[in-house]
């Protein structure tokens, strides 16, 4: 199972998914830009941090907040997922949202459990 | 009756800007465009750092134009050190910036500009009915991203380009992959031109002159002289003809040339260098039907689409002809001096200037972005444009004015400088 991991490695509050991914038993695809999802085949699994999340949660793209695009800087994962949906790009996408901090090894176990539940 | 129109947040541009417009009996009494970005302090941050750190720091001025700032800073520092880069280094720098331009133009054209012309609030709103167009944009953006990531080792804030050469060179296989990717988006670039050539643009003529780099042989991106018509200016003399100033309630830098407004960007480049465009880009330009030189800022959108074709062609040529040779980063001895980097970036001419001491420490910096040069022209264009649309409903006036501003593809984040204070 491929797991697409997002987050800016230079921002502590945004890079935690990359740290957790190192302990997850899955094929990790490190993504730098949301348009990399266009290449993904089959069901798409995404790992990213979620602001104010207290535990690991499965999220559908519909629940991700995305504003209209006001500037080029708004071309983020949230916008892109919304755009793919509006464009009718039918991919089965599930996001494993994790807190911005915590024990990476124990969170990785929960991520693996989430992935198994999606099999 | 006096009417005041205030746009507290102009959307679909880079950064934050505000417009205050006061109209009385059909005449514009006040027109004030201000940047409301926080101060950026980059010129101060660079001071005291080593000469080979400038490009890494100033890259952070903008996520959209990070490659442009990297190359402008490197060229300025090399100018100060009296260093001439190798042909391969220059070609790879050009390729990197072409990738960035493909990404930037495609994103601006399809996601910020097109919704205006097709009558949608945003790109999301038009996605259902215009999937092929947005798919084209994504293809072009991915191709641009691929070039940047391959050469720069990252798709934002590239780290491979440095003073004296490249820390990591692409492999022959990398160039082959880029060639395939560019080949596959050529049709998308042409279709983009067809689409933007078919749109209806308002009639308007700006009173500002158009300035860009001008080069005798190549469509200029990284080399040339700054000019308009037959007027030419040496980059080392830029301080004697460009004047920077600040408005009291704006964090943006305004720039005038010999006390007069002017504009930079894709339209200025095409006005000055259209005969140097690739064959297909020239063909698309002819099909646009616009008469050149044009001072209609709305035509900047067509110019960006034409440049997309040119950039794909030029990048293809580099990827097809450049045989990568192993080259170490050249060692350059620090020395005291001042250098200027003057390059064309997606939104116009970008200037970086550094003064180094004998140890290569930066003692003074000046950066002038395209939007800083365009700001006064945008403001005065609005003043000139508004009386002709005053009879329209308020919402339509706001849309027309926003379209005018957006046609310049401004980046207020990059034009925001710290304010200089007279403490006397």
Contacts between the chains, C-beta under 8 A, distances in Angstrom:
chain1	res1	chain2	res2	distance
A	32	B	149	7.3
A	32	B	154	7.1
A	32	B	155	5.3
A	32	B	156	7.5
A	33	B	145	5.7
A	33	B	155	5.7
A	35	B	138	5.8
A	35	B	141	6.3
A	35	B	142	5.3
A	35	B	145	7.0
A	38	B	138	6.5
A	38	B	142	7.1
A	66	B	124	7.6
A	68	B	121	6.4
A	68	B	122	3.5
A	68	B	123	7.7
A	68	B	124	5.5
A	68	B	125	7.3
A	69	B	12	7.2
A	69	B	111	5.3
A	69	B	112	7.2
A	69	B	122	5.8
A	69	B	123	5.4
A	69	B	124	6.8
A	70	B	11	4.8
A	70	B	12	5.9
A	71	B	11	7.9
A	71	B	12	6.7
A	71	B	13	6.2
A	71	B	14	5.0
A	71	B	15	6.9
A	71	B	112	7.5
A	72	B	14	6.0
A	72	B	64	5.0
A	72	B	104	7.3
A	72	B	107	5.2
A	72	B	108	6.8
A	72	B	111	7.3
A	72	B	112	7.1
A	73	B	14	6.8
A	73	B	63	6.2
A	73	B	64	7.1
A	73	B	413	7.7
A	75	B	107	6.7
A	75	B	111	7.2
A	79	B	124	7.6
A	82	B	124	6.0
A	83	B	123	7.1
A	83	B	124	6.2
A	83	B	127	5.8
A	83	B	134	7.1
A	86	B	124	5.6
A	86	B	127	3.4
A	86	B	128	5.6
A	87	B	127	4.7
A	87	B	128	7.5
A	87	B	131	4.7
A	87	B	134	5.9
A	87	B	135	7.1
A	88	B	128	7.2
A	88	B	131	6.3
